[in-house]
Amino acid sequence: MADRPASEHPDHFRRRGILFVVSSPSGAGKSTISRKLLAGDPGLTMSVSATTRPMRPGEEDGRDYHFVDVPRFKDMVANHEFLEWAHVFGHRYGTPRAPVEAALASGRDVLFDIDWQGAQQLYQRAGGDVVRVFIFPPSLAELERRLRARGTDSEEVIVGRMNRAAAEISHWDGYDYVLVNDDVERCYADVQKILEAERLKRSRQQGLIGYVRKLMTENSDS
């Protein structure tokens, strides 16, 4: 049944949504894998972060990020409007709470492309709804090669990203799953398997107790 919502079980009890976190050092492949997940899975929606960094050419407010100034961002923090937020490369980034909670309640899964700090904060606030996947590069030398191959960053930025990569990798044990992206198609397939397995967990099924009671009643009546 390809047209059945991802949150709906064939036996008609519903599933609570997942907060699916994919993290990696810059250049290790999380953005590529995230795009492939979104393109191939209609039950998955991307969390759109708020940020104080300037909009880049080709970006659209509300699609890529919610672009806000620093005073507005600080107000959002003070009003507890974020599930998580952090300083990254001199700018502030945060996950607005309201749209994520609405998606969870409706049984939709939300994809997060955030770093280890964001993943940690998200887990502290949302606990069992969070699934955390960390993607390693095959090596730091390969990671640096990929960053240079982009041709978009200055030498200073590349050095900064490499330094940050070492710090991010040191937090690998704060994740539920770890993968090595030495082949993007294989890594993507593994991430898909993780998402599908997590969707089937008993703890995520809503109405399961009622369904089982119904089965037991049918058994006692027969």
C-alpha positions as CSV (number, residue, x, y, z in Angstrom):
1,M,0.0,0.0,0.0
2,A,2.3,2.7,-1.2
3,D,-0.2,5.5,-0.6
4,R,-0.7,4.7,3.1
5,P,0.8,7.4,5.3
6,A,4.1,6.4,6.9
7,S,2.5,7.0,10.4
8,E,-0.4,4.6,9.8
9,H,-0.1,0.8,10.5
10,P,-2.1,-1.5,8.2
11,D,-4.1,-2.6,11.2
12,H,-5.1,1.1,11.8
13,F,-3.4,2.0,15.0
14,R,-1.2,5.1,14.6
15,R,2.4,5.8,15.3
16,R,3.9,8.8,17.0
17,G,6.4,10.7,14.9
18,I,10.2,10.4,15.2
19,L,12.7,13.2,15.5
20,F,15.4,11.8,13.3
21,V,18.8,13.5,13.7
22,V,21.6,13.0,11.2
23,S,24.9,14.6,12.2
24,S,28.4,14.6,10.7
25,P,31.4,16.9,10.3
26,S,31.0,19.3,7.4
27,G,31.8,17.4,4.2
28,A,31.1,13.9,5.5
29,G,27.9,13.6,3.7
30,K,24.9,14.4,6.0
31,S,23.4,17.0,3.7
32,T,23.6,14.7,0.6
33,I,22.0,11.8,2.6
34,S,19.4,14.2,4.1
35,R,18.3,15.3,0.6
36,K,18.0,11.8,-0.6
37,L,15.9,10.8,2.4
38,L,13.5,13.7,1.9
39,A,13.3,13.0,-1.9
40,G,12.5,9.3,-1.3
41,D,10.2,9.4,1.7
42,P,6.9,11.3,1.7
43,G,6.5,10.6,5.4
44,L,9.6,12.7,6.3
45,T,9.7,16.4,6.6
46,M,12.7,18.7,7.2
47,S,13.0,20.8,10.3
48,V,13.6,24.4,9.2
49,S,16.0,26.1,11.6
50,A,16.1,29.8,12.5
51,T,19.4,31.5,12.0
52,T,21.1,34.9,12.4
53,R,23.5,34.3,9.5
54,P,22.9,36.2,6.2
55,M,20.9,34.7,3.5
56,R,23.0,33.2,0.7
57,P,22.3,33.4,-3.0
58,G,19.6,30.9,-4.0
59,E,18.2,30.5,-0.5
60,E,14.6,31.3,0.5
61,D,13.3,32.4,3.8
62,G,11.1,29.8,5.3
63,R,12.4,27.0,3.0
64,D,16.1,26.8,3.8
65,Y,16.1,28.8,7.1
66,H,14.0,31.2,9.0
67,F,16.3,34.2,8.8
68,V,16.1,36.5,11.8
69,D,18.2,39.2,13.4
70,V,20.0,38.7,16.7
71,P,17.5,40.6,18.9
72,R,14.6,38.5,17.5
73,F,16.6,35.3,18.1
74,K,17.3,36.3,21.7
75,D,13.6,36.9,22.2
76,M,12.8,33.5,20.9
77,V,15.4,32.0,23.3
78,A,13.9,33.9,26.2
79,N,10.4,32.8,25.3
80,H,11.4,29.1,25.1
81,E,10.5,28.9,21.4
82,F,13.4,26.6,20.6
83,L,13.9,22.9,21.2
84,E,17.6,23.5,20.8
85,W,19.9,26.2,19.7
86,A,23.7,26.9,19.5
87,H,26.4,29.2,18.2
88,V,28.1,27.8,15.1
89,F,30.8,29.6,13.1
90,G,29.9,32.9,14.6
91,H,26.1,32.7,14.0
92,R,23.1,31.4,16.0
93,Y,21.0,28.5,14.9
94,G,17.9,27.1,16.5
95,T,15.0,24.7,16.0
96,P,11.5,26.3,16.5
97,R,9.5,24.2,18.9
98,A,5.9,24.6,17.6
99,P,6.1,23.1,14.1
100,V,8.1,20.1,15.4
101,E,5.6,19.3,18.1
102,A,2.7,19.6,15.7
103,A,4.4,17.2,13.3
104,L,5.1,14.7,16.1
105,A,1.5,14.8,17.3
106,S,0.3,14.1,13.8
107,G,2.6,11.1,13.4
108,R,5.0,12.7,10.9
109,D,8.7,12.2,11.2
110,V,11.0,15.2,11.3
111,L,14.6,15.2,9.9
112,F,17.2,17.3,11.6
113,D,20.6,18.3,10.1
114,I,22.2,19.5,13.3
115,D,25.5,19.1,15.2
116,W,26.2,17.2,18.4
117,Q,25.3,20.2,20.6
118,G,21.8,20.4,19.0
119,A,21.4,16.6,19.1
120,Q,22.2,16.6,22.8
121,Q,19.8,19.4,23.6
122,L,17.0,17.8,21.5
123,Y,17.5,14.5,23.4
124,Q,17.3,16.3,26.7
125,R,14.0,17.8,25.8
126,A,12.3,15.1,23.7
127,G,13.9,11.9,24.9
128,G,12.3,8.8,23.4
129,D,11.1,10.7,20.3
130,V,14.7,11.3,19.2
131,V,16.8,8.9,17.1
132,R,20.4,10.0,16.6
133,V,22.7,8.9,13.7
134,F,26.3,10.1,13.4
135,I,28.2,9.7,10.1
136,F,32.0,9.4,10.0
137,P,34.1,10.3,7.0
138,P,36.4,7.5,5.8
139,S,39.4,9.5,7.1
140,L,40.2,13.1,8.0
141,A,42.4,13.3,4.9
142,E,39.4,12.3,2.7
143,L,37.3,14.8,4.6
144,E,39.7,17.6,3.8
145,R,39.9,16.6,0.2
146,R,36.1,16.8,-0.1
147,L,36.0,20.3,1.5
148,R,38.7,21.5,-0.9
149,A,36.9,20.0,-3.8
150,R,33.9,22.1,-3.1
151,G,35.8,25.2,-4.1
152,T,33.6,27.4,-2.0
153,D,35.6,28.0,1.2
154,S,38.7,30.0,2.0
155,E,41.7,28.4,3.5
156,E,40.8,29.9,6.9
157,V,37.3,28.4,6.7
158,I,38.6,25.0,5.7
159,V,41.1,25.0,8.6
160,G,38.2,25.9,10.9
161,R,36.0,23.2,9.6
162,M,38.8,20.6,10.1
163,N,39.4,21.7,13.6
164,R,35.6,21.5,14.3
165,A,35.4,18.1,12.7
166,A,37.8,16.7,15.3
167,A,35.7,18.1,18.1
168,E,32.5,16.7,16.6
169,I,33.9,13.3,16.0
170,S,34.9,13.1,19.7
171,H,31.1,13.1,20.6
172,W,30.3,10.0,18.5
173,D,29.3,8.1,21.7
174,G,26.3,10.4,22.2
175,Y,24.5,8.9,19.2
176,D,22.4,5.8,18.9
177,Y,23.9,4.7,15.5
178,V,27.2,5.4,13.8
179,L,28.0,4.9,10.2
180,V,31.1,5.4,7.9
181,N,30.3,7.2,4.7
182,D,32.9,5.6,2.4
183,D,30.1,4.9,-0.2
184,V,27.2,7.4,-0.2
185,E,24.6,5.0,-1.7
186,R,25.5,2.3,0.9
187,C,25.4,4.8,3.7
188,Y,22.1,6.2,2.5
189,A,20.6,2.6,2.4
190,D,21.8,2.0,6.0
191,V,20.2,5.3,7.2
192,Q,17.0,4.2,5.5
193,K,17.1,0.9,7.4
194,I,17.6,2.6,10.7
195,L,14.6,4.9,10.0
196,E,12.3,2.0,9.0
197,A,13.3,-0.1,12.1
198,E,12.7,2.8,14.4
199,R,9.3,3.4,13.0
200,L,8.3,-0.2,13.9
201,K,9.3,0.1,17.6
202,R,6.5,-1.0,19.9
203,S,7.0,2.1,22.0
204,R,6.0,4.4,19.1
205,Q,2.6,2.7,18.4
206,Q,-0.4,4.6,19.6
207,G,-3.5,2.6,20.3
208,L,-1.7,-0.6,20.4
209,I,-3.1,-1.6,23.9
210,G,-6.6,-1.1,22.6
211,Y,-5.8,-3.2,19.5
212,V,-4.5,-6.0,21.6
213,R,-7.5,-5.9,23.9
214,K,-9.7,-6.1,20.9
215,L,-7.9,-9.2,19.7
216,M,-8.2,-10.8,23.1
217,T,-11.9,-10.1,23.3
218,E,-12.3,-11.7,19.9
219,N,-10.5,-14.7,21.2
220,S,-12.7,-15.0,24.3
221,D,-15.9,-14.7,22.2
222,S,-14.9,-17.5,19.8
